[in-house]
Amino acid sequence: MIGVASVTATELPDATYIYPNKIYYAIGEDVIVTSNGSYDALETPNGVLSYVDDKWDGQKLVMTWKAEKSGTVKFYNKNTSVLIKVAIDKPTPMFSFMKILGFGKKNKSFLFSLINILYFNFFLGIMPLIILIF
């Protein structure tokens, strides 16, 4: 499903530039697009972005969107265009390790995570040394 949305409801000249603050986004991030006029947005699939806010900053139109689901969005008009991508944020190796230790779980307390770390350090660090010594 493809969705096309017009960015502005009032009559503005077509933008000569459209600058997103970056090209790749994770779900939940703010997409901030700066331009000097109106443009359209083509979402594939529909509902990738949701409107948050817009404001004029001197001669610049600054629009804020929220990345809702993965997909691509093309901001365009007859003068210019730019493509952004929204994807599920991939966990880093450090995040995966922290999750194993209990830091990534929201229903666990800090004390529980600390006990997990001490437990793993003892059985994976000190205990093998004690066995090797004896």
C-alpha positions in Angstrom: 0.0 0.0 0.0 1.3 3.4 -0.9 0.3 6.7 0.7 0.8 10.2 -0.7 0.4 13.2 1.6 0.7 16.9 1.0 3.0 18.5 3.5 1.3 21.9 3.7 -2.3 23.0 3.5 -1.6 26.6 2.7 -0.3 27.9 -0.7 3.4 28.0 -0.5 6.0 28.0 -3.3 7.6 24.7 -4.1 10.7 24.0 -2.1 14.0 24.3 -3.9 15.6 22.1 -1.2 14.4 19.4 1.2 16.9 18.3 3.9 16.0 15.6 6.4 18.3 15.6 9.5 19.5 12.1 8.4 18.6 9.4 5.9 18.2 6.2 8.1 15.8 6.2 11.1 14.7 3.7 13.7 11.1 3.3 14.7 10.2 5.9 17.3 12.7 8.5 16.2 11.8 12.0 15.2 12.2 12.8 11.5 13.0 16.5 11.1 12.8 17.9 7.6 13.9 21.4 6.7 12.9 23.1 3.4 12.0 26.5 2.0 8.6 25.7 0.7 6.0 23.0 0.1 6.6 19.4 -0.9 4.7 16.0 -0.9 5.5 12.8 0.9 5.2 9.4 -0.7 5.1 6.6 1.9 5.7 2.9 1.2 3.7 1.4 2.9 1.2 3.9 4.2 1.6 5.1 7.8 5.4 5.1 8.0 5.4 8.6 9.5 2.9 10.5 11.6 2.8 14.3 11.8 4.1 16.0 15.0 4.7 19.7 14.3 5.7 22.4 11.8 7.1 25.9 12.2 8.7 28.6 10.1 12.2 29.6 11.2 13.0 32.7 9.2 12.9 31.5 5.6 12.9 27.8 6.6 10.0 25.4 7.1 10.9 22.9 9.8 8.6 19.9 10.0 8.7 17.2 12.6 7.4 13.7 12.0 7.5 10.5 14.1 8.7 7.2 12.5 5.9 4.8 13.3 6.8 1.7 11.2 9.4 0.4 8.8 9.3 1.5 5.2 10.5 4.3 2.9 9.4 7.9 2.5 10.1 10.1 -0.5 9.8 13.8 0.1 9.5 15.4 -3.3 8.1 18.2 -5.6 8.9 19.3 -9.2 12.2 20.8 -8.1 13.8 18.3 -5.8 13.4 15.0 -3.9 15.0 13.0 -1.1 14.4 9.4 0.1 14.6 8.3 3.7 14.3 4.8 5.2 12.8 3.7 8.5 13.7 0.3 9.9 13.6 -1.7 13.1 16.6 -0.7 15.2 19.1 -3.6 15.3 20.6 -4.3 18.7 24.4 -3.8 19.0 26.5 -6.6 20.4 27.0 -4.6 23.7 23.2 -4.2 24.0 22.7 -8.0 23.5 25.3 -8.7 26.2 23.7 -6.2 28.6 20.3 -7.9 28.0 21.8 -11.2 29.0 22.9 -9.7 32.2 19.5 -8.3 32.8 20.0 -4.6 32.0 17.7 -4.6 29.0 14.6 -5.9 30.8 12.3 -3.2 32.1 10.6 -5.4 34.8 13.9 -6.2 36.5 15.3 -4.1 39.3 18.9 -2.8 39.4 19.5 -5.0 42.4 18.5 -8.1 40.4 20.9 -7.0 37.6 23.7 -6.5 40.1 23.2 -10.0 41.5 23.2 -11.4 38.0 26.5 -9.7 37.3 28.1 -10.9 40.5 26.8 -14.5 40.0 28.2 -14.6 36.4 31.5 -13.2 37.5 31.8 -15.7 40.3 30.9 -18.8 38.3 32.5 -17.8 35.0 35.5 -15.9 36.4 36.6 -17.0 39.9 35.2 -20.6 40.1 37.2 -21.9 37.1 40.4 -20.4 38.7 39.6 -22.2 42.0 39.1 -25.5 40.1 42.4 -25.0 38.2 44.4 -24.3 41.4 43.1 -27.4 43.2 
